[in-house]
Each structure stands twice: as C-alpha cells, then as structure tokens.
Amino acid sequence: MSGTGKKRVAGSYFVSTLSIALVLVVVGILVFILLNAKLVSDHVKQNIGFSIIVKDNVNEAEIKKMQKILDTKPFVASSVFISKAEAAREFKRELGEDFEEVLGYNPLLPSIEIKLNPVYANNDSLAVIEKSLSANEVVQEVSYQKSLVHIINENVRRISLILLIAGAALMLISFTLIRNTIHLAVYSQRFLIKTMQLVGAKPFFICKPFVQNSVWFGFFGSMFANVILLAAIYFLQKEVGSVVNIINKELIIVVVVFVTLCGILLSFVSSWMSVVRYLNKDMNDLYN
C-alpha cells in the first residue's frame, strides 16, 4: 500500500474512532445523569423534615430520651434538639429585635427537628408517621410542609420518566450513528468482501477481520469518551461541590464499564450487520 493509501486508511480509522467516541460521550452523560438522579432526589428529600413541638412542661432530659428513641426509627436520617433558649436566639436573629423584652417571657416551645430517610419522603408515609408521633403525650404538635413533599415527588417522577424516554431514544440514535459510521468504513471494501465469498470463504472467516477492527474502534472510542466524561465530571464537581457530591466511585465505575461495553458491543453488532449485508447482495448491486 502506498504512503497516501496508508494515510487515507489511518485517517478513516481515526474518523471512525472519533465519531464513535463523540456518540459514546453523549450516552455516558445520560447514563451518569440517570444514575445520579436518585442521588440528587435523595439529597433533596433528605432536606425535607418535620418539627416535633414538645409541650412546655416537659423537662429536657425526657425530650432527649425521646430523641434517642426517634434516632433508632428507620424513617429518621438525623435529628436535632432545639431548646426554648436556642429557639429564642434563632428567632431574635431572624427578627432583628428582642421579642422577650416586649412580651416579658419566652413563648417558644422546645422541639426536635427531624430529617427524613428519603424512602419515607412521601405523603402516605408521613401521614402515618405524623399520626404515630402525635399520639405521644409529650408532643404538642407535629408539622411539615405537605405541599412541598407532593411537589418534590411529582417533579422527581416526571423527570425520571423524561430521562428514561430520552435514554431509550438516545440509545437508538447512538446505535444508528455507530452503525452508519462502521458501515461507511466497510463500504470501501465491499468488493473485497464479495470476492472472498466467491472464492469459497466462509461468512465467519470474512466477517472476522472487519469485526475485530470495529471492536477496536469501539474500544478506543470508548476510552476516549471515558476520558472526556471523567474530565467533565471532575469540573462539574468543582462547580456544584458545595451543594451535592456527584463523585461516587461506584457510579463512576458503572458509567465507565457501561460506556466501554456499549462501544464494543454496538461496534461488534454494527460491523457484523454491515458485512452480512454485502454478503447477501448480488455483485451487480455493489456498484449502486
């Protein structure tokens, strides 16, 4: 093969690998978003909590005993005890003036602020929890934002459905793009494929070198895509690190493995289909 021919083949290989890599980057981003959707959803739900307002005549030791019991409950992610004095200080800070001087006493009650386990952050579970806590004789009131819980759950459900539909559509588009990319690479050697068939070569023997090349395209393309994805995740974490931690080792490993397998499998299937397509064509059809 001449130097120009080698350059042309090398350029074709590079374009095929780059094309596959760019498609896999998009696939990897969507998979990462899907896997992190639950993480973000749980983070939001963990910030949903409710206040257990305790009666004024209950001593602090009894309240803390109740808090320890609550901490053992599966629906509690964390709890904080707020005394009357702490509640007054916080209210003064927000109000900007000393209300105790005006009233002559502190009307605020002690409370236990609870952050929920995300599994229980739905209206049905919260209604049961509220009823159970309200039955305690030391509890004055149990309060939480019912409308906020409903809005969050509806939005999470809607976003998850949209992502699943987008994911299915993108996987179909990705397969089509990778198939077309590899089909173009095989197209230039369609006469060689047919000639090998005419001299008696078996389909597996004919497909093998093309499939091997395509698998390497997919592998190197996936490696390139993974490097881009990891860099994007790193820079995104720097931007949102103060809000939520998106660098989860298990999830990143899943994304890298999925992108790699996706690149290899889609390339394998695409190349096999492309070669078989020319094997089933008549020699005259190859000129069209």
N, C-alpha and C positions, 0 to 999 in steps of 0.2 A: 504493500500500500504506500502511495506517495505521501510526502510530508503534508501536502494540502489535504489529502484524504484523511490522514490521521487527525489533523486539526479539526476537520469537519465532524468526524466521529466523536472526538473528545468534546467538541462544543455541543453536539447533540446530547451526549451523556450529561454534561453539566446543566444544560437547559432542562432536561427531564428531571434530574435530581432536584434542581431549584424549584421547579414547578410543583413537584410532589411536596417539597418542604413547605412551601407557602400555603398549600392546601391544608397540610397537617397542622400548621400553626393555628389556623382558624379552628380546626377540630379540637386541638388541645385547649385553646382558650375557652371554648364552650364546655368541654368536659370539666375543666377547672372551675368554671362558674357553677355548673351543676353540682359538683362535689362540695363546693363552698356555700351553696345556697342553704343547706341545712345548718352549717356553721354560723352563717350570718343570721339565719332565722332564730337559732338557739340563743345567739348573743342578744338579739332584740327581745326575745321572750324572757330571758333572764333578768332584764331590766323592768319587767312587769312584776309588780309586787303588791302587797296589800298591808294595811296597817291594822294591827290589833290594839285597839284603845282599851286600856285597863282601867277599872274603877279606881276612884280616888282613895278609897280606904284600904287598898291592898298594899302591903309592905313590899319593899324592893326585893327582899330575899325570896318571897313567894313568886314574884314576877320572874326572877332569874331562874327559879326552879322550873317554871312553865316554859321558859325559853329553851332550857336544856332538853326538855321533853319534845318540844317542837323540832329541835335540830335533828332528832332521830327519825322524824317523819320523812317518808320518801318524796313528798311534794315540796320540801324546803331545801333550797340550794344554800341559803345563808340567812342569818337573822341578826338584827342589831337592836339592843335595848336602848331606848331613849327615855331618860328620867324627866320628871317635871322641870327640873332646873335646866337640863340640856335643851328641852323643848322651848323653854322661855328664852334662852340665849339665842337660839336659832331664829325664833320669831322676832326678837328685838333687832337682830342683824338685818333681816329682810324688811322689817317695818321701818327701821331707822330711828325709832324712839322707844323710850322705856314705858311700856304699857302698864307695868306693875305699879309705877308711881301714880298713874292716873286711877287705876282700879283699887289699888291698895292690897292686892293679893294676886297670886298666880292661878288663873282659871284653867290652865292647860293640864291635861292628864298624861300620865306615863303611857308609853306604847312600845310595842315590838314591831319593828319593820321587817317584813319577810320578802326575800327574793325567791321567786318560784323556780322549781325544776322545770325546764322547758316542756317536758312531756305533759305537765298538768296545766299548761298555759292555754286553757280553753274554757269557755263559759260553763260547760256542763260540769267539768271537774271542779272549777272554782265555786260553783253553786253548792256542791256537796261539801267542799272544804269550809266555806263560809258558814253553812248550817252547823257543821260539827264544832267549829270554834265558838260560834255564838252561843252554843249550849253550855259552855263553861261559865260557871257562876261568877268568876272574877273579870270576865270580859264585858266591857261596856258596849263596844261596837266593833264591827269588822267592816272595813271599807276598801274598795279597789275600783279602778276605772273599767267598768264593764264594756262601755262603748269602745275603748282603746283596744281591749283584748279581741273584740269581734273584728275591728278594722284590721288589726295586725294579722289575724288568722286568715281573713278573706284575701288580703294582699299577698300573703305567702302562698296560698292555694292558687291564686290567679297567676302569679309569677312563675310558680313551678310548672303549671300547665303550659304556659307560653314557652318556657325553656325546653320542655320535653318535645313540643311540636317543632320548635326551631331546631332542636338537636336531630330529630328524625329527618327533617328536610335537609339539614346541612350534611348529614351522613350520606344521603342520596346524591346530593350535589357533589360532594367530595369524591364519591366512587366514580361518578360520571367524568369529573375533571381528570382524575388519575388515570382512568381507563382511556380517555382521549389522548392524554399525554403519552402513554405507553403505546397506544395504537399507532400514533404518528411515528414512534421510534421503530416499530415493527414494519410499518408500511414500506419503508425504503428497502426492506429485504424480502418483500413478498414473493419475488421471482425465485429467490434462493430457497424459500420455504417450499414452493411448489415443485421446484427441480428436485429437491431432496425426496419429496413424496413420490415423484415419478420414477426415481431410480430405486424405489423399494424401501426407503427408510420408514420406520415405524413412527406413528404420531408422537409417542413419548420421547423418542430419540430426537425428533425435530423440535419439539417444544422445550426440551431440557435447557439448552443454552440460552434461549430467549427468556425463559422463566428465571434462570439463575441471574442473568443480567438485571432483569426487572426487580428481583428481590433485593439485589444490591442497591439499585436506585432507591427502592423503598426504605432500606435500612439507613443509607447515608442521608437520605432526605429527612427521615425521622430524627436522626441525630442532630442535624442542622436545626430542625424545628424545635427540638428539645432545648437546645442552647438558647434560642430566641425566647422560648417560653420561660425558662428559668431566669433569664435576664429581666424579662417583663415582670415576673412575679416579685423579683428582688426590688425593682424600682417602685412597684406598686405598694409593696410593704412599707417602704420608706415614706410613702405619702399617707397611708392610712393606718400606720402602726399605732398611733395614739388612740384609734377608735376600735380596731379589731385586728387580731393577729391572724393573717391568712397563710403564714408559712407553717404548714402542718406537714411533717415529714412523711407520714403515711399517705396523705392525699397526693403529695408531690410525686411519690414513688408510683402511685396508681396512675397518675397522669402520664408520667414518662413511659411506663410499661405499656399503657394503652396506646399512646401515640406511636411507639415503636412497632407494636403488633399490628396496629392499624395500617401503618405504612407498608409493612412486609406482606400482610395478607391481601390488602387491596391491590398491591402491585402483582402479587402472585396470580390472583384471580383474573386481573385485567390482562396480563400478558398471555395467560393460557387461553382466554376467550379470543384474544386478537389473533393468535397463531392458528387456533382451530378454525376461526372464521376464514382464513385464507386457504386452509387445507380443504375446506368444503366448497371452495369456489372453483369454477372452471378456468382453465388457463386464459381463455379469451376475456374473462371477466376482470382479470388482473390489470388490464390496460385501461379500464374505466376509472 
